Amino acid sequence: MEFADWVGRTKGKKIYVISTLKRPVPLEHFIYTGNSTKSSDENFLIVGAEKQFINAGYSKAVEAKKARATKSSTAFGAKGIRQGDPRQNKGVWLSIIHMLRKKSQLPVVAFTFSKRKCDENASQLTSIDLLTAAEKSEVHIFFQKCVSRLKGSDKKLPQVVHMQELLKRGIAVHHSGILPILKEVIEMIFQKGLVKLLFATETFAMGVNMPARTVVFDSLRKHDGINFRDLLPGEYIQMAGRAGRRGLDTTGTVIILCKGDIPETSDLHRIILGKPTKLESQFRLTYSMILNLLRVEQLRIEDMMKRSFFEFNNQKNVPQYKSELKQLKIKVGAMKPIECQYCSDLENFYVHCKEYVEIRNYLQDLFLSHPQMVKSLIPGRVIVVKHDRQQQQLGLLLKVSSGGNVKKFTFLLLTQNDSPSCDDKRTSEEDAHVMDGFSIEFFMATELYLPEGASDHVVVELKPEDIIAVTTKTIKTVAEKVIDDYKKRQIPRFKDDPPSQTTSIATQELLRLTESNLHGLPVLDPVNDLGIKDMSVVEQFLDLKRRRDSLSEFRCLLCPQIVEHLNQMKANMKVKEAMQKVNFLLSDKSLQFGPEYGQRIEVLRDLRYIDGNNTVQLKGRVACEISTNELIITELIFENVFSEMQPSEIAALLSCMVFQEKRCSQPSLLPSLEKGVEQIKAVAEKIGKLQKECGLTEPVEDYIEGFRFGLVEVTHKWASGMPFSEITSLTDVSEGIIVRTIQRLNETLRDVRNAARLVGEPVLCQKMEDASTLIKRDIVFAASLYTQ
Amino acid sequence: MEVDIRITKDILSKSEIFHKQPERLVTPGDVITTDTGFMRGHGTYMEDDKLHASVAGIVERVNKLICVQPLKTRYNGEVGDVVVGRITEVGQRRWKVDTNSRLDSALLLSSVNLPGGELRRKTTEDELMMRQYLSEGDLISAEVQAVYHDGTLSLHTRSLKYGKLMQGTLVRVSSSLIKRRKTHFHNLPCGAGVILGNNGYIWISSTVNEEMDNTGGFVQDLNPVSLADREVIARLRTCIQGLAGERMMLYDTSILYAYEASLLHTVKDLLKPEVMAEVVSFTSQQLESAL
């Protein structure tokens, strides 16, 4: 729905959404607990065709499981049921196939979430034969026909032979490690209905027309590259949806194997019946996109970003922002200028104060978290604080407590005997909060507050921003005693008790200090006393001092109605700020990719892909020719890395741009290749660093790590003419991955060739041509069976 | 009767206008470098392990690539360039366009917008109608969509900005004089629109109204252009030609400066070489001071 809205908005057309809620072939979800031929009927319906959860089925499953668990534990002691035991695993598969065969619910797709497990499972089931003789011969003939396209030694590849074995018994394996041509063979035989049991990874679920009667889940958890997690509802639906062939079956069967414990009801609910995950934009800003858009005149990149689904939520609100802006504009127009002979510089004053407060708060945070400062913030320290109406008064620090991420300080303060009445409170609220809690007096007060008449005291908790300055003085006292004493006297029963001795001494001392130092105590100076060395901080601190001094120069302070005027001014400024904010939201700068765009442009400019006017230069044009890793390949071309090398070496080195597998055996390299690898790494480091300097977040190491040299040797040997059967022994990377890498390498080679042509370097161009022909042979580039 | 006596042009061009000597100017056969660590780009060749220039031009170095930018050349297209061209031939589902490059460029029927900016698959009827849309001799503005491997350009007019050009003047200069900018469509404040084609063809017309007139050039507007507009156009044309004659880069600012400098003279006077020389030297001074 949201998606349709987005399409409609970007295209400026009305969109009709048609959705089907009904599946033509309904699904039934089962839990399977059997693990041997005896218990092969332990299959329990948990979600029926009407999408209702059947609790009875679930509890039955739990019971069956429990029954067996107790039986086995009595028989074998407390061994329990462990997952992944290969023999037991085999038992589970044998029993379920037995059951499905009896109910004629084959063919079945078994989703297993690791390539290794797929292979293992298939190899274990040696005893099963699911095909009749006639079917066998059909499979054999078809398989021979397909394989006949391959060259001599390729026909004898272990994977090919193994797969033929399996296929003859109606079993197959399908994942990314399988050779592409075999994958196609398997898909075709599967569509003929001659693969009765297919072990597949999630990739198989993405195909369009590969349905089976039954889908079996090996487990409901998968490794998504970071950690193990439960399947998402969307993933589950996609895979389970393979079950039930339209026109052939009345219902589709989905079976969840329970080798270990039975999953929780809530988990099952969430996975099977849950809402699919929300659609998320995968929009990414790439260099090639920026370059390609920069050289075309009619499209701006900002527009492109605006139109992406990523920005949809913001763009949706644009009309609302616009109307808001209109209203604010009217308000601004209606604003009364303050007319006062003194207050001509009031606006300046306001801005000044605001900045002052901002800087102060920022520095305050910095200082208070400084280790030296933390050390001096101990009970007994005398500190200048603001409290209620008093903007500056001495307080005695009693306790520092940090709850959450906000520190709290407990102070002993002096007050007048009768002052903290509610009347006083009210007025303070009225005018003190002129500016984020800082009243006008704050900027003017220079004298310490001295209570008049008989003095009393309070213990209060204050926030860090209330601290104005930390003095060098300390008073010796026992803090806990003061707090306890004060707390005690808060209880009505002890209200009339005299303050304890510690408290009164502390109070006396504090009063004395205040009286003798009305114009301020020596204060801990951040620069001198705390030894802060950071230039920018010191500078800011000096700036703060300067600002504070200059504040008193404003003429408007002479105005008798300053507080009133300032309040009015504040209201005006608030409106103006709101307008600025809305304006910002409407402008291009608010785009979420805005900063990243700026940073990337900066990188391109530094590398001279574009000039100051964002006109695309020669290097930029070369980068446009290249589809992946455009920056590094372009740099390599212009650094003349390739001209000296043989075509096969170039191909080998470029394989790092397309190879993605994380784990693989370390290849042994020739010196010339070793050198090339070093060069690539050096260039990658350079680009990585530059990106970092320009503010992009990707760490340099990650960027370099992105290039994996695991297949350099393999590609080199392949390009030098080694047959594929020997290649596979060089590495532990599976055949399918090798083939795909080399296929993608060919695309990269073509890109580089085009780039060389653009640059006007015929030698490199020819070399790439040669490299391309060298790798384009035999099984790797065997033509697809579908296109025949 | 008024008599106009002038100095011969030869003397003039030697004097007055100061040319900066470009840094690395080479002629064909010059040795650029003997260092073999460099990669050879366009306009160079290798002989006896030395890199020679094959054209007269300026040496440019990007990292380890050395190429020579020729001073005088046919237009070498790049993707995204704006070009102005003239239809030379109507062919099978395509028009041939002269764009001052080595080979005629192709404008495919599938890469034009139909009248009114309509977007749809083109039918056989459209193929038969091709000559009604654009016929031989028509001028168009277009963007380079792709460069084929033999150097032929494929153009497109898939935006209402591009299309047939009517009622204006075409000035042809060397393509190396057009400065590459973000935009090549300019509405100059003096009341004329200029399209600086990257291929060295410049189109001057009366001001194009952004919203109203972007019809892709399919609406014939043959209302006479007012005299004032024509004068502006004529003045711009002479200025551009004057600038080009002195090998000055052409872009919106330089053209505008020249135009302003020329306002002291009547349009007719500008045709006199010495007046033009004065205008051009004034412009170059202004450009330098603006830097």
Chai-1 contact restraints between the chains, C-beta under 6 A:
chainA,res_idxA,chainB,res_idxB,connection_type,confidence,min_distance_angstrom,max_distance_angstrom,comment,restraint_id
A,R295,B,G80,contact,1.0,0.0,6.0,A-B,restraint_1
A,V296,B,G80,contact,1.0,0.0,6.0,A-B,restraint_2
A,E297,B,V82,contact,1.0,0.0,6.0,A-B,restraint_3
A,Q298,B,S159,contact,1.0,0.0,6.0,A-B,restraint_4
A,N613,B,K182,contact,1.0,0.0,6.0,A-B,restraint_5
A,N614,B,K182,contact,1.0,0.0,6.0,A-B,restraint_6
A,T615,B,R180,contact,1.0,0.0,6.0,A-B,restraint_7
A,L618,B,V62,contact,1.0,0.0,6.0,A-B,restraint_8
A,K619,B,V62,contact,1.0,0.0,6.0,A-B,restraint_9
A,F638,B,V62,contact,1.0,0.0,6.0,A-B,restraint_10
A,F638,B,N63,contact,1.0,0.0,6.0,A-B,restraint_11
A,F638,B,L65,contact,1.0,0.0,6.0,A-B,restraint_12
A,E639,B,N63,contact,1.0,0.0,6.0,A-B,restraint_13
A,E639,B,K64,contact,1.0,0.0,6.0,A-B,restraint_14
A,N640,B,M39,contact,1.0,0.0,6.0,A-B,restraint_15
A,N640,B,K64,contact,1.0,0.0,6.0,A-B,restraint_16
A,S643,B,M39,contact,1.0,0.0,6.0,A-B,restraint_17
A,V759,B,G41,contact,1.0,0.0,6.0,A-B,restraint_18
A,G760,B,G41,contact,1.0,0.0,6.0,A-B,restraint_19
A,G760,B,H42,contact,1.0,0.0,6.0,A-B,restraint_20
A,E761,B,M39,contact,1.0,0.0,6.0,A-B,restraint_21
